[in-house]
Amino acid sequence: MSYKVAVVGATGNVGREMLSVLNERAFPATEVVALASSRSVGTEVSFGDSILKVKALEHYDFTGTDICLMSAGSSVAKEWAPKIAAQGTIVIDNSSFWRMDRDVPLVVPEVNAHTLDSGMKKGIIANPNCSTAQLVVALKPLHDKFGIKRVVVSTYQSVSGAGKDGMDELDRQTKSIYSLGDVVAKKFTKRIAFNLIPHIDVFMEDGFTKEEWKMNVETKKILDPKIKLTATCVRVPVFISHSESVNIECEKPITADAARDVLRNAPGVIVIDKRENGGYVTPHEAAGEDARSEEHTSELQSRLHL
């Protein structure tokens, strides 16, 4: 089978990456449509060897569209996801708006694709925060085998998580430092070049940031509500690729060797642990890599009844 796919937010970093992945994976699409706000109409975006001209979301008829991938922010998702789903299109939203809605499955295919078997009451699927997504892919096989009780995680999140503006700010500040110019912080609350910022999203009443809160509640919804988790999220001066340090406490005895064996056989995970100079992977090397399998892509399509 083949499908008609629309990408909302196609001019943004994530939207462009969605188009790139659809092409790289040779997703069976008869037609791919790039959508954004009216001010972006006519903008050209790449899709493999083709060029797509952006159309206006507010004027687009979704009749006959099978899948809509949304990466246009929470306000757009709040308004448009229900309207698009009402036309019979499955909406997969990348924003935070629908993640904790009880009637919207929060899905990472390698972890909990089975939740789609219970249906999609609103025709919408959410995907978690980027730091949560990579965490639960590693936690899932360990939880199945050993039963995770507690997680302490520290993140080292690249500026790409703040979008194009974040990446531009790191680039601009770095150049200013080398040229002895003024360093201006606009996107981030403090200088990010050659610095660390322990502040992602907004601060909440309990002192945690919302990014840290997201990792807690999303992990519970995706994996197991009984898992206790605390997170410290830090923005680092790296352009692409988030990193995490994770400490877990399990119900059953676990050794480092046993954990490595489980993770080596886990979908979406690559174990690199040579314990020698250069025997590890860094964000620079991980950028652009994808350990996800075609098997899970096919499984997700079947669970969506596509």
C-alpha positions in Angstrom: 0.0 0.0 0.0 0.9 3.6 -0.4 -0.2 6.7 1.5 -0.8 10.4 1.1 1.2 12.3 3.7 1.1 15.9 4.9 3.9 17.5 6.9 2.7 20.6 8.9 5.6 22.9 9.9 7.6 21.8 6.8 9.8 24.9 6.8 11.1 24.3 10.3 14.1 22.2 11.3 12.0 19.3 12.5 9.6 19.5 9.6 12.6 19.4 7.1 14.0 16.4 9.0 10.6 14.6 8.8 10.7 15.1 5.0 14.3 13.8 4.9 13.5 10.7 6.9 10.4 9.9 4.8 12.7 10.0 1.8 15.6 8.1 3.4 13.3 5.3 4.6 11.6 5.1 1.2 8.2 5.5 3.0 5.5 4.3 0.6 3.9 7.6 -0.1 2.1 8.4 -3.3 2.1 12.1 -2.5 3.9 14.2 0.2 2.5 17.7 0.8 4.5 20.4 2.7 2.3 22.7 4.8 3.0 25.8 6.9 1.5 29.2 7.7 0.4 31.5 5.0 3.6 33.6 5.3 5.6 30.6 4.1 3.4 29.8 1.0 5.6 29.2 -2.0 8.7 28.5 0.0 10.6 25.5 -1.4 11.7 22.6 0.7 13.6 19.5 -0.4 12.2 16.0 -0.5 14.9 13.7 -1.9 15.6 14.8 -5.4 12.3 16.7 -5.6 11.4 20.2 -4.5 8.1 20.8 -2.8 6.4 24.1 -2.7 4.8 24.9 0.7 1.1 25.3 0.9 -1.0 27.1 3.5 -2.3 24.9 6.3 -5.4 27.1 6.9 -6.6 26.6 3.3 -5.6 22.9 2.8 -8.3 20.2 2.3 -7.1 17.0 4.1 -9.7 14.8 2.4 -7.9 11.7 1.3 -4.8 12.4 3.3 -3.8 9.3 5.3 -1.2 10.7 7.7 -0.4 14.2 9.0 2.9 14.7 10.7 2.7 17.9 12.8 5.7 19.9 14.1 4.3 23.4 14.3 4.1 24.1 18.0 1.5 23.6 20.7 -0.9 26.4 19.7 -1.1 25.1 16.1 -1.5 21.5 17.4 -4.3 22.5 19.8 -6.3 24.3 17.1 -5.6 22.1 14.0 -5.0 18.5 15.1 -8.7 17.9 16.0 -9.9 19.6 12.7 -7.5 17.5 10.6 -8.4 14.2 12.5 -12.1 15.0 11.9 -11.4 14.6 8.2 -10.3 11.0 8.7 -6.5 11.7 8.8 -4.3 10.2 11.5 -2.5 13.0 13.1 1.0 12.4 14.7 1.9 15.4 16.7 5.4 16.4 17.7 4.4 19.2 20.1 3.8 18.9 23.9 0.1 19.8 23.8 -1.5 16.4 23.5 1.1 14.3 25.3 -0.7 14.0 28.7 -4.3 13.9 27.3 -5.8 10.6 28.6 -7.4 9.9 25.2 -4.3 10.4 23.2 -1.7 7.6 23.1 1.9 8.8 23.8 4.0 6.5 21.6 7.6 5.4 21.0 7.3 2.5 18.5 10.1 0.4 20.1 8.5 0.8 23.5 4.7 0.9 23.5 3.3 0.6 20.0 0.8 -1.9 21.5 -1.1 1.0 23.1 -2.5 1.8 19.6 -4.4 -1.5 19.7 -6.8 0.2 22.1 -7.7 2.7 19.5 -7.3 6.5 19.0 -10.4 8.2 20.4 -9.3 11.6 19.0 -7.5 10.3 15.9 -4.3 11.9 17.3 -1.0 10.3 18.4 1.5 12.2 20.4 5.2 11.5 20.6 7.2 12.5 23.7 9.8 15.1 24.5 13.1 14.4 22.8 14.9 13.6 26.0 12.2 11.2 27.2 12.1 9.4 23.8 15.8 8.4 23.9 15.6 7.5 27.6 12.6 5.1 27.4 14.1 3.2 24.4 17.0 2.2 26.7 14.8 1.7 29.8 12.2 -0.5 28.2 14.3 -3.7 27.7 15.9 -3.3 31.2 12.5 -2.8 32.8 11.1 -5.9 31.1 14.0 -8.0 32.4 14.9 -6.6 35.8 12.0 -4.3 36.8 13.1 -0.7 37.2 12.1 1.0 40.5 14.0 4.3 40.3 15.7 6.4 37.7 18.1 9.4 38.1 18.9 11.0 34.8 21.0 14.0 33.9 20.7 15.3 30.3 23.2 17.2 28.2 20.9 18.6 25.5 22.1 20.2 22.3 20.8 23.6 21.0 19.0 21.9 18.2 16.3 21.1 20.8 15.6 24.8 20.8 15.1 24.8 17.0 16.8 26.9 14.4 17.0 30.0 16.6 19.0 28.0 19.2 21.4 26.7 16.6 21.8 30.2 15.1 22.5 31.7 18.5 25.3 29.2 19.3 26.9 29.9 15.9 26.6 33.6 16.3 27.9 33.8 19.8 30.9 31.5 19.0 31.9 33.7 16.1 31.5 36.8 18.3 33.8 35.3 21.0 36.5 34.5 18.4 36.3 38.0 16.9 36.2 39.7 20.3 32.7 41.0 19.6 29.7 41.4 21.9 28.0 38.2 22.9 24.2 38.7 22.9 21.7 36.2 24.4 18.3 36.2 22.8 17.0 32.6 22.5 18.6 31.4 25.8 18.5 33.1 29.2 22.3 33.2 29.3 25.2 32.9 26.9 25.3 29.3 25.5 28.7 29.4 23.7 31.4 27.7 25.8 28.9 27.5 28.6 26.2 25.3 30.3 22.6 26.4 31.1 20.7 24.2 33.7 17.4 25.7 32.5 15.3 24.2 29.7 11.7 25.4 29.3 10.2 27.3 32.3 10.7 26.8 36.1 7.8 25.3 38.0 6.6 25.9 41.6 8.6 22.9 42.9 11.9 24.2 41.5 12.1 21.7 38.7 12.0 23.0 35.1 9.2 21.9 32.8 11.6 19.8 30.8 12.5 17.8 33.9 8.8 17.5 34.8 8.1 16.2 31.2 10.7 13.4 31.6 9.0 12.3 34.8 5.4 12.2 33.7 6.0 11.1 30.2 8.2 8.1 31.3 5.4 7.1 33.7 2.7 7.3 30.9 4.8 5.4 28.3 6.5 2.8 30.5 5.2 2.3 34.0 3.5 4.8 36.4 5.2 3.1 39.4 8.7 4.1 38.2 10.2 6.9 40.3 12.2 9.4 38.3 14.2 12.6 38.9 15.8 14.5 36.1 18.3 17.4 35.8 18.2 18.9 32.3 21.1 21.0 31.0 21.6 22.8 27.7 25.1 22.3 26.3 27.0 24.1 23.5 26.6 21.2 21.0 24.7 21.8 17.8 23.1 18.3 17.3 22.5 15.2 19.5 21.3 15.0 23.1 23.2 12.9 25.6 22.1 11.4 29.0 23.7 9.9 32.0 21.2 7.4 33.6 21.4 5.7 37.0 18.7 3.0 37.6 17.7 0.9 40.6 16.0 -2.4 39.8 13.8 -4.9 41.6 15.9 -7.9 40.5 19.7 -8.2 40.7 21.5 -6.7 37.7 25.1 -6.5 36.6 26.8 -4.3 34.0 27.4 -7.3 31.8 23.8 -8.4 32.0 22.6 -4.9 31.2 24.9 -4.7 28.2 23.6 -8.1 26.9 20.0 -7.0 27.2 20.6 -3.6 25.5 22.6 -5.2 22.6 19.5 -7.2 21.6 17.1 -4.2 22.1 15.5 -2.5 19.2 16.7 1.1 18.6 19.8 0.6 20.7 23.4 0.3 19.7 25.9 -0.5 22.5 29.4 1.0 22.2 31.4 0.4 25.3 35.1 -0.6 24.7 36.5 1.1 27.8 39.5 2.5 25.9 40.6 5.8 24.3 38.0 6.5 21.6 36.0 3.4 22.5 32.8 5.4 23.0 30.4 7.4 20.9 30.0 11.2 21.2 27.2 13.6 20.0 29.2 14.6 17.0 29.4 10.9 15.8 25.8 10.2 16.7 24.4 13.1 14.7 22.4 11.7 11.7 22.5 8.1 12.9 19.3 6.1 13.4 19.2 2.7 15.0 15.5 2.2 14.4 14.5 -0.8 12.4 12.2 -1.2 9.4 10.5 -3.9 11.4 9.2 -1.4 13.9 8.1 1.0 11.1 6.1 -1.8 9.6 4.6 -2.8 12.9 3.5 0.7 13.5 1.8 0.9 10.1 -0.1 -2.3 10.8 -1.2 -1.2 14.2 -2.5 2.0 12.6 -4.4 -0.2 10.1 -2.7 1.7 7.2 
